[in-house]
Amino acid sequence: MAHVLRTNDKIDILVRGKQVMEKKNLSSPIVIMVVFAILCLASAVFALDPRAPTRVRVGVDVPPGVLLFDGQDYNIPPNDTSWLTKIRSAGWSGGKAMNTTGTYPPVTPSNGNGYFYTVTSTPGINKTIPGNGVALAVESWSGTVGQQTDFYLQYGSESDNIGKIPADVWFQFWILAETNPSWKLTGGGKFIYPTKTYYPGTAQTYDWLATIGRSSKIPHWAGADGTPYMHVFQGDWARFGDRAACLPTDDWATNSWKLGQVDIVNGPKMGEWYLVRLHMNTSQAAISGNRHLWEMYARKYGTANFTLISRWQAGQDYAPTGSGVANCGLIWTPDHTNGYGHRSIRIPTTMGDINVGGPNERYYIKDFAIARGTDSGGNGTGDLPNYTNY
């Protein structure tokens, strides 16, 4: 592994360079230029963030408290049979994808029916990919092969302790939804799939399940092919309100558990990079205080501030805009029989249409990060990467 300069390394180079020049009384233009070049090299290397698993471009600050930061500092073609080694080098525990077959596009169903591969350009508005300029395509071939997908990246494992994925956890990533009609999101699927025990999970083995799809679900039920609406599934025990009056224009009995994206204006759109933060807090402290929640923030590439997109909190009306119906709030009692937090997550597993001849789907992810929330001993958003150039 290449040596990466830390702060003390840089200072040592600067001091030693000065000492050598003073000791030797070297002041010729050539020597000065050589020393200056060395110092420039030191500064350039140091500017590449040393705290990520591998180096990233200037403009991305990765705090030391981050649990996982995958900056796509690798090259993975869709037919790369060694892709797992590269994914693991970025901090993931493992994965499953059709890359293993060495064939692209697929001929028959196998290995989860989807691919992960790196790209240096993306569709839509032509802007530099954040970070190091490399993104990860997440590509479902369920339409072509006629089977449901089960391809994924995994962080943690079934043998890890509960809490490998903190009970109070923040996720951050850039996402860009495909604009090509042949690859746009047309259905719905899992996005971040945790478990306290094993896969496949049940409603008792996870506190939440982040999903993505073309429907925004409650409260608006907006729907447009290609729009990556984000929502959460919290099991059959989580419902908004306790009666039909809480969803006067909806079927409460059927849909009250389909907790959706509340702000459908400022969330991610097709063909544009959005930086998304998802916060899930099902810690013992949060549950005891009846403040356990799922919330989402987003900002568009080039804008300075995050906007609250959704907040579903126990006992509260949904935010940022509420239902306006008195005494209606989220009824949610997470099952913590198996402990607080989770052992692992998979991304995305189920994605796309499973009808033969139906559409395939694709979106792009950049700089996926995980951090502890304050109830789990972390600094929350203070441990997430931040961007000055994007």
N, C-alpha and C positions, 0 to 999 in steps of 0.2 A: 504494500500500500504506500502510495506517495506520501511524503511528509508534508503536513500542513502547518504553516506558521501560526503560532499563537501570539498573544500580545507580548509576552516576555521574549519570544524569539525575535520579534521585530525590534524591540528596544535593544536587545543584545547586539543585533546587527548594526544598528545605528551607533551605539556606543563604541563597539569594536572598530568600526570604520573610522570614527573620529580619532580614536586612540592611535590607530596605525598611521594616519596622516600626520598627527602631531609628533609621533615618535620618529618617523622617517623624514619628517619635514618635507613631505611630498606635496607640492603645490603646482606642478606642471599641468597645463590644460588637459593633456591626455589622461593623467592619473585622476584628475578631478572628474573627467567625463566617465571613466570606468567606474569610479566609486558611485557617481550619481546614477549610472545605469543599474548597479547592484541594488541601490536603495530603492529605485523605482520598481525593480522586480520584486523586492521584499514587500513593498506597499501593495503592489498588484495582487500578489498571492494572498497577503493578509486580508485584502478586501473581499476575497471569496470566503464566504462564511464558513468557519471551521467547525461549527457545532452541528451542522447537518451530517448525515452519514457520509456524504461526499459533497464536493464543492458546488456552490450555486452562484449565480450572477450577482454582482453588486445591485443593490436596490431591493434585496430581500433580506430582512433581518430575522434570523431564527433564534429565538430565546433558548437558553440552556434547559429550561424546564419542559420543553416539548417532549412528548412520549414517542411520537412517530412523526417524521417528516420525510415524505417521498417527493423529492424534487425532480423526478424523472431524469436523473443523471446517468442514463444508460440508453442503449440503442436496442430496441426489440422489434424486428420485423414480424409480421403475422405468422410466418413459417419458421420462427426461431425455436428450435427444440431445446435450447438452453435458457429459455426465458425465465424459468423458476430461479435459477442461480442469480440472475440479475435482479429479480424482484426481491429476493432475500437480502441481497446486498444493500437494498434501500430500507430495510427494517421490517419488511413483511415476514410473517412466519411461514407462508406457503401459498399455494393457489392451485387452480385447475382451469385449463383452457385448451382450445383446439390447437394452439401453437405447438403443443407436444407432438402432434401428428406429423409436423413438418410439411403440411399441405395447406395451401390457400388458393382459392376458396375451398370450402369443404365439399366432399363428395357424398359422405354418409354421416348420420348422426354419430357423435363421439365426444368425449372429453368436455362435456358441459355445453356444447353447441354454441360457443362464443369465443371471441378472440380479444386479447389485449395487445396493442402495438403502439409504438411511438410515432409521432408526426411532428414536423417542424412548420407546418402551415395548417390552417383550419378554415372552414367555410364561413361565409357571412361577412361582416364588417372586417376589413383588412387591418388588423392591429397586431403588433408584436405579441406573441405568446408570453405571458408573464414569466418571471424567473429566468431560467436558462434558455428559453425559447423552444422547449420540447414539451409536448403534452402527450397524454395517454388516451388513445382511442379505446372505448368500451363498446364492443360490437357484438350484437346478437344476430344469429343466423337461424332463429327458431322458425321463421316463415319458410325458408328454403328447405330445411331438413325435416320440418313438420313435427318437431318435438320441443317440449319446454326446455328452457336453458337451465343450467346449474353450473355456470362458470363463475369464478370468483378469485379475489385476492383475500387472504386471511391474515388477521393480526391476532395473536394469542392462539391458544389451542384448548382442546377439551381437557388436557392434563394441567393447565395453568390454574392458579388459585382464582377464586371469585374475587373480582376487583382488578384483575389485569386490565379490563376496561372499567375505569372508575365509575362509581355510582353517580357522581357528579362529573360529567364529561362534556368537553367541547370538541367539536369537529370543525375543521375549516378546509375549504378547497375552492378552487376556481372550477367553473363548469361552463361549457358551451354546448348548446343543443344543435344538432344537425339541421341544416336547411334543405338538403336534398330530399325531394318527396319520396324517394325510394328507401330512405333511411330515417325519416322523421319518427319521433315518438308518436305512436298511434294507440297504444294501450296503456297498461300500468304494470308496475312490478316492484319488487323489493329494491332497496338502495343500500341501506346499512342494516345488516341483519345480525343481531347479537344473540348469544346464548349463555345461560348459566351452567348448562350441562353438555349437551351434544346437539348435533344436527341429524335430521331435521328437528327444529324446535316446536314447542307447543306454547299455548298462551301462558302456561305456568313457568316456562323456562326463559322468558325474556320480559323485561319491564316495558319495552317499547320496540317498535320496528319502523324505521324510517322508509318511506316509500316515495315513488316518483311516477308521474304519468301525465296523460293529456287532460285529465279531469282534476279540477281544483278541490272537489268534494265539498263538504259543508264548510262555510255557510253559503257559498255562491253557486257552486256547481257549474262553474265556467268550464268550457271544453273547447280546445282547439288543437288539432293535430300539430305536433312539433313543440308545443309549449311544455317545458319541464316543471310542472307544478310539483311542489314537495309537501308531503303530509306525513302523518304518523298513525300507526296502528298500535293500540295499547291493549288489545285483547277484549274479549266480550264483557269484561268487568268495567270498562271505561266507557262512559256515555256523557253526552252533553245534555244536562237537564234530567228531570225525572218524569216528564210528561210531554204530551204532544204540543202543548202551548209553547214550549221552549223553542220549537222549530215549526212555527205556524204555517209555513209554506212548504213543508217537507214531510216525509213519512218518518216520524220520530222512531217508531219501533224498528224500522229497517235500517235507517241511516244515521242514527244518533251517535254511533261509535266511529263513524268515518270522519275523523277530525282532519280538516283540510287546511289549505293555504288561505289565510284570511285576507291579506293584501294581495290582490291579483294584478295590480298595476306596476308595482316596483320590484317584483320578483324576477327571476331569470327569464330571458326570452331567447328565441332562436337566433343563432348567428352572432351572438355577442357574449363576451366573457363577463361573468359575474363572480364576485368573491362571496361565498356563502359561509355563514357560521350557524351551526346547529348546536343547541345546548339542551342536554337532557340531565335532569337532576332527580334521581330517585334514591338519594342517600337516606340513611336513617334519620339524620338531622332534619332533612327536608320533609320527609314523610311525617315525622313527629310534629313538625310545625305546620303541617298541612300547606306546604308551599312547594311541593314537588311539581315539576313542570316539564314541558317541551316547548322550546322556542326557536325561532329562526330569524336571522338577520341577513341582509344582502346589500351589496353595493355594486354598481356597474363600473366596469373598467374606466379609469380616469376620473371617477368622482371621489370625494374625500371622505364622506361619512356613510356609515351603515344605517339602513332603515329597518326598523322592526317590521317583519313580514307577518309573523304569526306568534301568538303566545297562547298556549293551552295550559292553564294552571288549576290545580285542584281547588274547587270551591269558588272559582272566579268565572266571570263571563269571558268569552274569547276576546283577544286584543290583536291589533290596535283598535279595531271598531267592534263594538259589542252587538249583541242580539237586540238590545233594547227591551227585552222581556224581563220583568221583575222576578227575582228569586230563581234565576236560572244560571247554573254554573257547571263546571266539569265535575262529574262524579267519578273518582278514580282512586282505587285502592290497590296499588301494586302488590303482587304476591312475592314476599321476600322470604318464603320458606327455604329457598335455596341460597339465601344470602343477599347482600347488597352489591350491585354492580354485576359484571358479566365476566366470563372466562375469555371470550373471543368475539370477533365480528367477522363477517364476510361481506364483500361488495362485488357485484350486486346479487348474485345467484339467479333469481327468476327475473327475466326481462324479455319483453316482446310478445308478439302474437305466436300462438302455437298451431295455427291452421296451415296446412300444406298449401303452398303458393301464396301465403299471406306476406305482409311486409316484414322485413328485417328492421332492426333499429340500431342507432349509434349515437353516442354523445362523447364528449371529450372532458377529461378531468386533468387538473394541473395542481401540483403542490398540495397533496393530501396530508393533513396534519391532525394529530390528536393531542389534547392537553387535559390536565386535571382541573376541575372546578374547585372553588374555595372550600366547599364542604368535604372534598376528598384530598385536601392538603395542598392544592396547587394555587396558581395565581389567575386561573380563569383565562380571560382574553389576554392577560399579560404574558402568558406562555405560548401564545399563538404567533406565527410569523406575521410580520407587517411589511408593507410595501410602500416605498417612497416614489417609485417611478411609474406606477400603474394605477 
